[in-house]
Amino acid sequence: MMFKDPWNPTQKEIKKWAYSDEMEPVQDWELFIYKFENIPMICTFVEDEQCEHTSYFLNTLYVFTGDTVRVGDSGKIQKLSQLLDTIENTTTSKELKLWIERSQLLIEYPEYYESSYWGLCSKFVYENNSGAIPKI
């Protein structure tokens, strides 16, 4: 058993899962791991070709941004914006740069939120390769 409590995993448990070939421990697990303090770690998984679940973690980032903007808590949105700036200054990953660009646009234009792109099973990750933000 990899998790003591899959609904409240430690960073060590998340990292262990990232490099395993196991399925997600519970349905919609993204919602349980996308805390602000986990985002930098999740970004390292997206950048790491050795990670077994890069798409899963990239999807988690889109869900995190979507939920943060959709809820509309200005303090959390500001915190997200600062986090995006920090990550933007350190990443070389094309996928992360695109997530950052899209996230910054969603923060500026929250009316563009669409759950099929910013929710679970994000089309940005699993379908849309154009790089375009969908029109509503």
C-alpha positions as CSV (number, residue, x, y, z in Angstrom):
1,M,0.0,0.0,0.0
2,M,1.5,3.3,-1.2
3,F,-0.7,5.7,0.8
4,K,-1.6,6.0,4.4
5,D,-4.5,8.2,3.4
6,P,-5.0,8.7,-0.4
7,W,-7.3,11.7,0.2
8,N,-4.6,13.5,2.1
9,P,-1.3,12.3,0.7
10,T,2.1,13.5,1.8
11,Q,4.5,15.0,-0.7
12,K,6.7,11.9,-0.3
13,E,3.7,9.6,-1.2
14,I,2.8,11.8,-4.2
15,K,6.4,11.6,-5.4
16,K,6.6,7.8,-4.9
17,W,3.4,7.5,-7.0
18,A,4.7,9.8,-9.7
19,Y,7.5,7.3,-10.5
20,S,5.4,4.2,-10.2
21,D,3.2,2.5,-12.9
22,E,0.2,2.4,-10.6
23,M,-3.2,3.8,-11.4
24,E,-4.4,6.9,-9.5
25,P,-5.3,5.7,-5.9
26,V,-8.8,7.2,-5.9
27,Q,-11.0,8.8,-8.6
28,D,-10.4,12.5,-9.2
29,W,-7.2,12.4,-7.1
30,E,-6.1,15.6,-8.7
31,L,-8.5,17.4,-6.4
32,F,-6.7,16.1,-3.4
33,I,-3.2,16.9,-4.4
34,Y,-3.5,20.3,-6.0
35,K,-2.7,22.4,-3.0
36,F,-0.5,25.5,-3.4
37,E,2.4,23.9,-1.5
38,N,2.4,21.0,-4.0
39,I,2.4,22.9,-7.2
40,P,6.1,23.4,-7.5
41,M,6.7,19.7,-6.9
42,I,3.9,18.9,-9.5
43,C,5.7,21.1,-12.0
44,T,8.9,19.1,-11.5
45,F,7.0,16.0,-12.4
46,V,5.7,17.5,-15.6
47,E,9.3,18.5,-16.6
48,D,10.8,15.1,-15.8
49,E,10.7,12.5,-18.6
50,Q,11.3,9.8,-16.0
51,C,7.9,10.5,-14.4
52,E,5.3,7.9,-15.3
53,H,2.4,10.3,-15.0
54,T,3.4,13.6,-16.7
55,S,0.0,14.1,-18.4
56,Y,-1.8,13.4,-15.2
57,F,0.2,16.1,-13.4
58,L,-0.2,18.6,-16.2
59,N,-3.9,18.0,-16.1
60,T,-3.8,18.6,-12.3
61,L,-2.2,22.0,-13.0
62,Y,-5.1,23.0,-15.4
63,V,-7.7,21.8,-12.9
64,F,-5.9,23.8,-10.1
65,T,-5.9,27.0,-12.2
66,G,-9.5,26.5,-13.3
67,D,-10.9,25.9,-9.9
68,T,-8.9,28.8,-8.4
69,V,-10.2,31.2,-11.0
70,R,-13.7,29.8,-11.1
71,V,-14.1,30.2,-7.3
72,G,-13.0,33.8,-7.6
73,D,-11.2,34.2,-4.3
74,S,-9.0,37.3,-5.1
75,G,-6.4,36.4,-2.5
76,K,-5.9,32.9,-4.0
77,I,-5.9,34.3,-7.5
78,Q,-3.2,36.7,-6.5
79,K,-1.2,33.9,-4.9
80,L,-1.7,31.8,-8.1
81,S,-0.4,34.7,-10.2
82,Q,2.7,35.1,-8.1
83,L,3.3,31.3,-8.3
84,L,3.0,31.4,-12.1
85,D,5.5,34.2,-12.2
86,T,8.0,32.3,-10.1
87,I,7.6,29.1,-12.2
88,E,7.8,31.0,-15.4
89,N,11.3,32.3,-14.4
90,T,12.6,28.8,-13.8
91,T,11.0,26.4,-16.2
92,T,12.2,25.4,-19.6
93,S,9.3,23.1,-20.2
94,K,7.1,23.9,-23.3
95,E,4.1,22.3,-21.5
96,L,4.6,24.4,-18.4
97,K,5.1,27.6,-20.3
98,L,1.9,27.0,-22.2
99,W,0.0,26.2,-18.9
100,I,1.4,29.5,-17.5
101,E,0.4,31.5,-20.5
102,R,-3.1,30.0,-20.6
103,S,-3.5,30.5,-16.8
104,Q,-2.4,34.1,-17.0
105,L,-5.0,34.7,-19.7
106,L,-7.7,33.0,-17.7
107,I,-6.9,35.1,-14.7
108,E,-7.2,38.2,-16.8
109,Y,-10.4,37.0,-18.6
110,P,-12.2,34.6,-16.2
111,E,-15.2,34.6,-18.5
112,Y,-13.2,32.2,-20.7
113,Y,-13.4,29.5,-18.2
114,E,-14.8,26.3,-19.7
115,S,-14.8,23.1,-17.7
116,S,-13.8,20.9,-20.6
117,Y,-10.5,22.8,-20.7
118,W,-10.0,23.8,-17.0
119,G,-11.7,20.8,-15.4
120,L,-10.9,17.1,-15.1
121,C,-9.7,15.5,-18.3
122,S,-8.6,18.8,-19.7
123,K,-8.8,19.0,-23.5
124,F,-5.6,21.2,-23.2
125,V,-3.8,18.1,-22.1
126,Y,-5.6,15.2,-23.7
127,E,-7.0,16.6,-27.0
128,N,-6.1,20.2,-28.0
129,N,-2.7,20.6,-29.4
130,S,-3.3,23.9,-31.2
131,G,-2.3,26.0,-28.2
132,A,-5.4,28.2,-28.7
133,I,-7.7,29.2,-25.9
134,P,-11.2,28.0,-26.8
135,K,-13.8,30.7,-27.7
136,I,-17.0,30.7,-25.6
